[in-house]
Amino acid sequence: MGHVDHGKTTLLDAIRKTNVVASEHGGITQSIGAYQIQYKGRRITFIDTPGHAAFSKMRAHGAQVTDIVVLVIAANDGVKPQTREALQHIRAAKVPFLVAVSKIDLPEANVERVKGQLAEEDVVVESYGGKIPLVEVSAKTGERIGDLLEMILLVSDLEDLRADPQGELDVVVIETRQDRRKGPLATLLVKNGTLKVGSKMTLGDQTITIKALTDADGKPVETAGPATPVEVLGWKKLPGVGQTIRGEEKKLEIVKTEKEQPKQALTNKEAKEDETAEGEEQKEKQTVNVILKTDIAGTLEAITTNLSEEVEIVGSGIGEVNESDVLLASATEAKIYAFNTEVTPSAKKLAEAEKVTIKTFNIIYKLFEDLEKQVLKMLEPTIDEEIVGEAVIIAQFEIHGEHIAGCKVKTGEIKKISPIHLKRGEERVSDAKIKSLHRGKEEIESAKQGTECGIILKPQVDFKLGDVIISYRKIEET
């Protein structure tokens, strides 16, 4: 666990001698990955949790299911917001931990500063007289990777961490996803006992027969014992992330903010006033309607819990974007946001016919940036517009039933092809297009600053003297 870009996945790659980080979009771990290695005849299972701020709940799940946490801190960057948050999850889950100071190969590395910052967080490492082990490592050079693994095994021995392959089955769901061909899939971590293909298992409100088990390397296996992560096939529906074999969900005790604290009991009169105020607020509240589809449950949870109150999730799910999503988007005037998942050809075709926008992303902060942009557009509709010119209406008359605005161009130029806003003072009265632009009897394409022109709008607008016609163009999204 640790802050984004502090080298968690790169460190794990060095341990596994693989290159998982290259496959992570934007170099950011987007889900909980579970991997297993053999070291000196003993198995160690690693769970790699995302460092991005959006993935707080996934880190909470990660802390809950582990026996030991390795808190990774970059030697050149020090203690950061997600470092502190990870410490909160570690303390809440009451699991032992050790610190791995990464990137010690960099010239600006400062391990002593990291130790001092940790002391400020009440984490006193052994070299400072405390009890928390700290290992300095470099994923790039491989320096002291062996020492880190030795320390993990030592902490395991000191904590006397044991499991019984023949004992009562204890598993926890660490991730779920919907596969087009296989259906619901869930990655389980076996904490005690053994999973077997063909055996029955009750998890939450469903009892399933295990049809197949796949290990961390994607290979089919017949059994999975303690400390083994496996993907299980055979679900009727996706189980909940964090669920255990007993159907219980482990939850962290999180101190609620003032905004989240329950309201004190109100008198009947106060309650009615409160309801009325909330009703009025709802009427005025503007929202951006969104349908969200992701590849896995953890990411869906991470995104939905980090959205602003102006974003309304009208539908969400795991798996590819399908025709049902498009129809719902059309009915609710929503945009579809797909994260790390596909859009079916039939859904694409229907979206074109229904004029539904589908946006796909594989880096989480880009999805959030786009949603923030949509909220800004809603709150300030002209934010993505560039004013081309402004003209004030100084006369009005009718010819052959056409209502003509006699205008003087004050700034820029009024272009016939550009859409316009009609403003009266600070109020935007109407939006329209230019049907005809004249200077005298001559049809023109544009009228520049300082010139006069006659404008016919479509549809016809009830304008007044002193109103301002604003010619603008849309700024293309990048």
C-alpha positions as CSV (number, residue, x, y, z in Angstrom):
1,M,0.0,0.0,0.0
2,G,1.1,3.6,-0.4
3,H,0.8,6.8,-2.4
4,V,0.3,6.9,-6.2
5,D,3.5,6.5,-8.2
6,H,5.6,5.5,-5.2
7,G,6.6,2.3,-7.0
8,K,4.3,-0.3,-5.5
9,T,3.7,-2.3,-8.7
10,T,7.2,-1.7,-10.0
11,L,8.5,-3.2,-6.7
12,L,6.2,-6.1,-7.1
13,D,7.4,-6.6,-10.6
14,A,11.0,-6.7,-9.4
15,I,9.9,-9.4,-6.9
16,R,8.0,-11.4,-9.6
17,K,10.5,-10.5,-12.3
18,T,7.6,-9.5,-14.6
19,N,6.4,-6.3,-16.0
20,V,2.9,-5.7,-14.8
21,V,3.3,-2.0,-14.5
22,A,3.7,-1.7,-18.3
23,S,0.2,-3.0,-18.8
24,E,-1.3,-0.6,-16.3
25,H,-2.8,2.4,-18.1
26,G,-1.0,5.6,-17.2
27,G,1.3,3.6,-14.8
28,I,-1.5,3.5,-12.2
29,T,-2.8,0.3,-10.7
30,Q,-6.5,0.3,-11.5
31,S,-7.6,-2.7,-9.4
32,I,-6.5,-5.1,-6.7
33,G,-4.1,-7.6,-8.2
34,A,-3.2,-10.7,-6.3
35,Y,0.0,-12.6,-7.0
36,Q,2.0,-15.4,-5.5
37,I,5.7,-16.2,-5.4
38,Q,8.0,-18.9,-3.9
39,Y,10.9,-17.7,-1.7
40,K,13.2,-20.1,0.1
41,G,10.6,-22.8,-0.1
42,R,7.8,-20.6,1.3
43,R,4.9,-19.0,-0.5
44,I,4.1,-15.3,-0.2
45,T,1.0,-13.8,-1.7
46,F,1.0,-10.2,-2.6
47,I,-2.1,-8.0,-3.0
48,D,-1.3,-4.8,-5.0
49,T,-3.8,-2.0,-4.1
50,P,-4.2,1.2,-6.2
51,G,-2.5,4.4,-4.9
52,H,-4.8,6.9,-6.6
53,A,-7.0,8.9,-4.3
54,A,-10.2,7.5,-5.9
55,F,-9.4,4.0,-4.7
56,S,-9.8,4.6,-1.0
57,K,-12.3,1.8,-0.5
58,M,-10.2,-0.7,-2.5
59,R,-7.3,0.0,-0.2
60,A,-9.6,-0.5,2.8
61,H,-10.5,-4.0,1.4
62,G,-6.8,-4.7,0.8
63,A,-5.9,-3.9,4.3
64,Q,-8.7,-6.0,5.7
65,V,-7.8,-9.2,3.9
66,T,-4.0,-9.2,4.5
67,D,-1.9,-10.6,7.3
68,I,0.9,-8.1,6.8
69,V,1.0,-4.8,5.0
70,V,4.1,-3.4,3.2
71,L,3.8,0.3,3.3
72,V,5.8,1.6,0.3
73,I,7.2,5.2,0.5
74,A,9.3,6.7,-2.2
75,A,12.7,8.0,-0.9
76,N,12.5,11.0,-3.1
77,D,8.9,12.0,-2.3
78,G,8.3,11.1,1.4
79,V,5.0,10.7,3.3
80,K,2.1,11.8,1.1
81,P,-1.8,11.9,1.5
82,Q,-2.4,8.3,0.4
83,T,0.5,7.2,2.7
84,R,-1.4,8.7,5.6
85,E,-4.7,7.2,4.4
86,A,-3.1,3.8,4.1
87,L,-1.8,4.1,7.7
88,Q,-5.4,4.8,8.8
89,H,-6.6,1.6,7.0
90,I,-3.8,-0.4,8.5
91,R,-4.6,0.8,12.1
92,A,-8.3,0.2,11.6
93,A,-7.7,-3.3,10.3
94,K,-5.2,-3.9,13.1
95,V,-2.7,-5.7,10.9
96,P,1.1,-5.7,11.4
97,F,3.1,-3.8,8.9
98,L,6.6,-2.9,7.7
99,V,7.9,0.0,5.7
100,A,9.6,-0.4,2.3
101,V,11.4,2.9,1.3
102,S,11.6,2.6,-2.5
103,K,13.6,4.5,-5.2
104,I,16.8,4.7,-3.1
105,D,18.8,4.6,-6.4
106,L,17.6,8.2,-7.2
107,P,20.1,11.1,-6.5
108,E,17.4,13.0,-4.6
109,A,16.6,10.0,-2.3
110,N,16.4,11.0,1.4
111,V,15.7,8.0,3.6
112,E,16.3,9.9,6.9
113,R,13.7,12.5,5.9
114,V,11.2,9.7,5.4
115,K,11.9,8.3,8.8
116,G,11.4,11.7,10.4
117,Q,8.1,12.2,8.6
118,L,6.9,8.7,9.7
119,A,7.8,9.7,13.3
120,E,5.5,12.7,12.9
121,E,2.7,10.2,12.0
122,D,3.5,8.2,15.2
123,V,5.3,5.5,13.2
124,V,8.7,5.0,14.9
125,V,11.0,2.7,12.9
126,E,13.5,0.3,14.5
127,S,16.6,2.5,13.7
128,Y,14.9,5.3,15.7
129,G,14.2,3.0,18.7
130,G,10.7,1.9,17.6
131,K,9.2,-1.4,16.6
132,I,8.4,-0.9,12.9
133,P,10.8,-2.6,10.5
134,L,12.1,-0.5,7.6
135,V,13.8,-1.8,4.5
136,E,15.4,0.4,1.9
137,V,14.9,-1.0,-1.6
138,S,15.3,-0.2,-5.3
139,A,13.0,-1.9,-7.8
140,K,15.2,-0.6,-10.6
141,T,18.5,-2.1,-9.5
142,G,17.0,-5.0,-7.4
143,E,19.0,-3.7,-4.4
144,R,17.8,-5.3,-1.1
145,I,14.7,-7.0,-2.6
146,G,15.9,-10.2,-0.8
147,D,16.1,-8.3,2.5
148,L,12.5,-7.2,2.1
149,L,11.3,-10.8,1.5
150,E,13.3,-12.0,4.5
151,M,11.6,-9.3,6.6
152,I,8.2,-10.3,5.5
153,L,8.9,-13.9,6.5
154,L,10.4,-12.8,9.8
155,V,7.3,-10.7,10.6
156,S,5.1,-13.7,9.7
157,D,7.0,-15.9,12.1
158,L,6.9,-13.4,14.9
159,E,3.2,-13.0,14.4
160,D,2.8,-16.8,14.2
161,L,0.6,-16.6,11.1
162,R,-0.7,-20.0,10.4
163,A,-3.5,-21.7,8.4
164,D,-4.8,-25.2,8.1
165,P,-5.4,-26.6,4.6
166,Q,-7.7,-29.3,6.1
167,G,-9.5,-26.9,8.3
168,E,-12.8,-24.9,7.9
169,L,-13.0,-23.0,4.7
170,D,-12.4,-19.3,5.1
171,V,-12.2,-17.1,1.9
172,V,-12.7,-13.5,1.1
173,V,-13.7,-11.8,-2.2
174,I,-11.1,-9.4,-3.3
175,E,-12.4,-8.6,-6.8
176,T,-15.2,-9.4,-9.2
177,R,-15.8,-8.9,-12.9
178,Q,-18.3,-9.8,-15.6
179,D,-16.9,-11.8,-18.5
180,R,-18.8,-11.9,-21.9
181,R,-18.3,-15.6,-22.4
182,K,-17.8,-17.0,-18.8
183,G,-20.3,-14.8,-17.0
184,P,-19.8,-13.6,-13.4
185,L,-16.2,-14.2,-12.1
186,A,-14.8,-13.5,-8.6
187,T,-11.2,-13.5,-7.3
188,L,-11.1,-15.1,-3.9
189,L,-8.2,-15.3,-1.4
190,V,-8.2,-18.5,0.6
191,K,-7.4,-17.7,4.2
192,N,-8.0,-21.2,5.6
193,G,-9.1,-24.6,4.3
194,T,-9.0,-25.6,0.6
195,L,-11.2,-24.8,-2.4
196,K,-11.8,-27.6,-4.9
197,V,-13.3,-27.8,-8.4
198,G,-16.7,-29.5,-8.2
199,S,-17.3,-28.8,-4.6
200,K,-20.2,-26.6,-3.3
201,M,-19.7,-23.3,-1.6
202,T,-22.1,-20.9,0.0
203,L,-21.2,-17.2,-0.1
204,G,-23.7,-14.6,1.0
205,D,-27.1,-15.5,-0.5
206,Q,-25.9,-17.9,-3.1
207,T,-24.7,-21.5,-3.1
208,I,-22.6,-22.5,-6.1
209,T,-20.8,-25.4,-7.5
210,I,-17.2,-24.4,-8.4
211,K,-16.8,-25.1,-12.1
212,A,-13.2,-23.9,-12.5
213,L,-10.4,-22.3,-10.6
214,T,-7.7,-20.2,-12.2
215,D,-4.5,-19.2,-10.4
216,A,-2.7,-15.8,-10.4
217,D,-0.8,-16.8,-13.6
218,G,-4.0,-17.5,-15.4
219,K,-3.5,-21.3,-15.3
220,P,-6.3,-23.7,-14.4
221,V,-5.9,-25.5,-11.1
222,E,-7.9,-28.2,-9.3
223,T,-7.4,-27.0,-5.7
224,A,-6.4,-23.8,-3.9
225,G,-5.1,-23.9,-0.3
226,P,-4.3,-21.1,2.2
227,A,-2.8,-17.8,1.0
228,T,-3.8,-18.7,-2.6
229,P,-5.6,-16.2,-4.8
230,V,-7.8,-17.8,-7.4
231,E,-10.5,-16.7,-9.8
232,V,-13.7,-18.8,-9.4
233,L,-16.1,-19.7,-12.2
234,G,-19.7,-20.8,-11.3
235,W,-21.5,-17.8,-9.9
236,K,-25.2,-17.1,-10.5
237,K,-24.4,-13.4,-9.8
238,L,-21.5,-11.3,-8.7
239,P,-20.8,-11.6,-5.0
240,G,-19.8,-8.4,-3.0
241,V,-16.2,-7.3,-2.7
242,G,-15.1,-8.0,0.9
243,Q,-17.6,-10.8,1.4
244,T,-16.4,-13.9,3.3
245,I,-17.5,-17.5,3.1
246,R,-19.8,-16.8,6.0
247,G,-21.5,-14.1,4.1
248,E,-20.2,-11.4,6.4
249,E,-18.8,-8.2,5.1
250,K,-15.8,-6.7,7.0
251,K,-16.2,-3.0,7.4
252,L,-13.8,-0.4,8.7
253,E,-14.9,2.0,11.3
254,I,-14.6,5.3,9.5
255,V,-15.2,8.6,11.4
256,K,-17.9,10.4,9.6
257,T,-17.4,14.0,8.6
258,E,-19.8,16.7,9.8
259,K,-21.6,16.5,6.5
260,E,-22.2,12.7,7.0
261,Q,-23.2,12.9,10.7
262,P,-26.8,11.9,11.3
263,K,-29.2,14.8,12.0
264,Q,-30.5,15.2,15.5
265,A,-34.2,14.5,16.1
266,L,-36.3,17.3,14.9
267,T,-39.7,18.6,16.1
268,N,-42.6,18.1,13.7
269,K,-42.6,21.7,12.7
270,E,-38.8,21.6,12.0
271,A,-39.1,18.4,10.1
272,K,-41.8,19.8,7.8
273,E,-39.7,23.0,7.2
274,D,-36.7,20.8,6.6
275,E,-38.6,18.6,4.1
276,T,-39.9,21.8,2.3
277,A,-36.4,23.2,2.1
278,E,-35.0,19.9,0.7
279,G,-37.8,19.7,-1.8
280,E,-37.1,23.2,-3.1
281,E,-33.4,22.4,-3.2
282,Q,-34.1,19.3,-5.3
283,K,-36.2,21.3,-7.8
284,E,-33.3,23.8,-8.3
285,K,-30.6,21.2,-8.3
286,Q,-29.0,20.6,-11.6
287,T,-27.3,17.2,-12.4
288,V,-25.3,15.6,-15.1
289,N,-26.9,12.2,-15.7
290,V,-24.4,9.3,-16.2
291,I,-24.5,5.6,-16.8
292,L,-21.3,4.0,-15.6
293,K,-19.9,0.7,-16.8
294,T,-16.6,-0.8,-15.6
295,D,-14.6,-4.0,-15.9
296,I,-14.6,-4.9,-12.2
297,A,-16.6,-4.1,-9.0
298,G,-13.8,-2.5,-7.1
299,T,-13.3,0.2,-9.8
300,L,-17.1,0.8,-10.0
301,E,-17.2,1.4,-6.3
302,A,-14.1,3.6,-6.4
303,I,-15.6,5.8,-9.1
304,T,-19.1,6.1,-7.7
305,T,-17.9,7.0,-4.2
306,N,-15.7,9.9,-5.6
307,L,-18.2,11.7,-7.8
308,S,-19.4,15.2,-7.0
309,E,-23.0,15.7,-5.9
310,E,-23.8,17.2,-9.4
311,V,-23.2,13.9,-11.0
312,E,-26.3,11.6,-10.9
313,I,-25.7,7.9,-11.6
314,V,-28.9,6.7,-13.3
315,G,-27.5,3.3,-14.1
316,S,-24.3,1.3,-13.4
317,G,-22.9,-2.2,-13.8
318,I,-20.0,-4.5,-14.5
319,G,-19.2,-5.6,-18.0
320,E,-19.5,-4.2,-21.5
321,V,-21.9,-1.4,-22.6
322,N,-24.9,-3.0,-24.2
323,E,-28.2,-1.9,-25.9
324,S,-30.0,-1.8,-22.6
325,D,-27.5,0.8,-21.4
326,V,-28.1,2.9,-24.5
327,L,-31.9,2.8,-24.2
328,L,-31.7,3.8,-20.5
329,A,-29.3,6.7,-21.5
330,S,-31.7,7.8,-24.2
331,A,-34.7,7.8,-21.8
332,T,-32.8,9.7,-19.0
333,E,-30.8,12.0,-21.3
334,A,-27.6,10.5,-19.8
335,K,-24.1,10.1,-21.2
336,I,-22.5,6.6,-20.9
337,Y,-19.0,6.4,-19.3
338,A,-17.2,3.1,-19.9
339,F,-14.0,2.4,-17.9
340,N,-11.7,-0.5,-19.0
341,T,-14.6,-2.2,-20.7
342,E,-15.9,-2.7,-24.3
343,V,-18.9,-1.4,-26.2
344,T,-20.8,-4.0,-28.2
345,P,-21.2,-3.3,-31.9
346,S,-25.0,-3.3,-31.5
347,A,-24.7,-0.8,-28.7
348,K,-22.5,1.5,-30.9
349,K,-25.1,1.3,-33.7
350,L,-28.0,2.0,-31.4
351,A,-26.1,4.9,-29.8
352,E,-25.7,6.6,-33.2
353,A,-29.4,6.2,-33.9
354,E,-30.5,7.4,-30.5
355,K,-27.8,10.2,-30.5
356,V,-26.4,8.9,-27.1
357,T,-22.8,9.8,-26.2
358,I,-20.6,6.9,-25.1
359,K,-17.2,7.9,-23.7
360,T,-14.5,5.2,-23.0
361,F,-11.6,5.6,-20.5
362,N,-8.7,3.5,-19.2
363,I,-7.1,6.1,-16.8
364,I,-9.3,7.0,-13.9
365,Y,-8.3,10.6,-13.4
366,K,-9.1,11.3,-17.1
367,L,-12.6,10.0,-16.5
368,F,-12.9,12.4,-13.4
369,E,-11.6,15.3,-15.4
370,D,-14.2,14.8,-18.2
371,L,-17.0,14.5,-15.6
372,E,-15.8,17.8,-14.0
373,K,-15.8,19.4,-17.4
374,Q,-19.5,18.2,-17.9
375,V,-20.5,19.7,-14.5
376,L,-18.8,23.0,-15.4
377,K,-20.7,23.1,-18.7
378,M,-23.9,22.5,-16.9
379,L,-23.3,25.2,-14.3
380,E,-21.9,27.6,-16.9
381,P,-23.2,26.6,-20.3
382,T,-20.9,28.9,-22.3
383,I,-17.7,27.6,-20.7
384,D,-16.8,25.7,-23.9
385,E,-17.6,28.6,-26.2
386,E,-15.5,31.3,-27.8
387,I,-17.2,34.6,-28.6
388,V,-16.6,35.6,-32.2
389,G,-18.4,39.0,-32.1
390,E,-21.1,41.1,-30.5
391,A,-23.7,43.4,-32.1
392,V,-26.3,45.6,-30.4
393,I,-29.8,45.9,-31.8
394,I,-30.4,49.6,-32.7
395,A,-33.5,49.2,-34.9
396,Q,-36.2,46.7,-35.8
397,F,-38.5,46.5,-38.7
398,E,-40.5,44.0,-40.8
399,I,-40.2,43.3,-44.6
400,H,-42.4,40.7,-46.2
401,G,-43.4,39.2,-42.8
402,E,-39.7,38.8,-41.7
403,H,-38.7,40.4,-38.4
404,I,-35.4,42.1,-39.0
405,A,-32.9,43.3,-36.4
406,G,-30.9,46.4,-37.4
407,C,-27.6,46.0,-35.7
408,K,-24.2,47.7,-35.1
409,V,-21.3,45.4,-34.6
410,K,-19.5,46.4,-31.4
411,T,-16.7,43.8,-31.2
412,G,-15.2,41.1,-33.5
413,E,-17.5,40.1,-36.3
414,I,-20.9,38.5,-36.8
415,K,-20.6,35.5,-39.0
416,K,-23.6,34.1,-40.8
417,I,-22.5,30.5,-40.2
418,S,-22.0,31.0,-36.4
419,P,-24.8,30.2,-33.8
420,I,-25.9,33.1,-31.6
421,H,-27.1,33.9,-28.1
422,L,-29.5,36.8,-27.6
423,K,-28.8,38.6,-24.4
424,R,-30.9,41.3,-22.6
425,G,-28.7,42.8,-19.9
426,E,-27.1,39.8,-18.1
427,E,-29.9,37.4,-19.0
428,R,-29.6,35.0,-22.0
429,V,-33.0,35.4,-23.6
430,S,-32.7,32.9,-26.5
431,D,-30.4,30.8,-28.7
432,A,-30.8,30.9,-32.5
433,K,-29.1,30.8,-35.9
434,I,-28.7,33.5,-38.5
435,K,-31.1,32.9,-41.4
436,S,-30.0,36.0,-43.4
437,L,-27.3,38.6,-43.0
438,H,-27.6,41.8,-45.0
439,R,-25.9,45.1,-45.6
440,G,-28.5,47.1,-47.5
441,K,-29.9,44.8,-50.2
442,E,-26.6,42.8,-50.4
443,E,-26.4,39.4,-48.7
444,I,-23.2,39.1,-46.9
445,E,-21.3,36.3,-45.0
446,S,-20.0,38.4,-42.1
447,A,-20.2,41.9,-40.6
448,K,-17.1,43.3,-38.9
449,Q,-16.6,45.6,-36.0
450,G,-17.9,49.2,-36.6
451,T,-20.2,48.2,-39.4
452,E,-24.0,48.0,-39.5
453,C,-26.1,45.1,-40.8
454,G,-29.6,43.6,-40.9
455,I,-30.1,40.2,-39.3
456,I,-33.0,37.7,-39.7
457,L,-32.9,35.0,-37.0
458,K,-34.4,31.5,-37.1
459,P,-36.5,30.6,-35.3
460,Q,-38.0,34.1,-35.1
461,V,-37.1,35.7,-31.7
462,D,-39.0,38.4,-29.8
463,F,-36.0,40.8,-29.5
464,K,-36.0,44.4,-28.3
465,L,-33.9,47.5,-28.9
466,G,-30.7,47.3,-26.8
467,D,-30.6,43.5,-26.9
468,V,-27.1,42.1,-27.8
469,I,-26.5,39.4,-30.4
470,I,-23.5,37.3,-29.5
471,S,-21.9,35.2,-32.3
472,Y,-19.9,32.3,-30.9
473,R,-18.2,29.0,-31.8
474,K,-17.9,25.8,-29.8
475,I,-14.4,24.9,-28.6
476,E,-13.6,21.4,-29.7
477,E,-13.0,18.9,-26.9
478,T,-9.5,17.3,-26.8
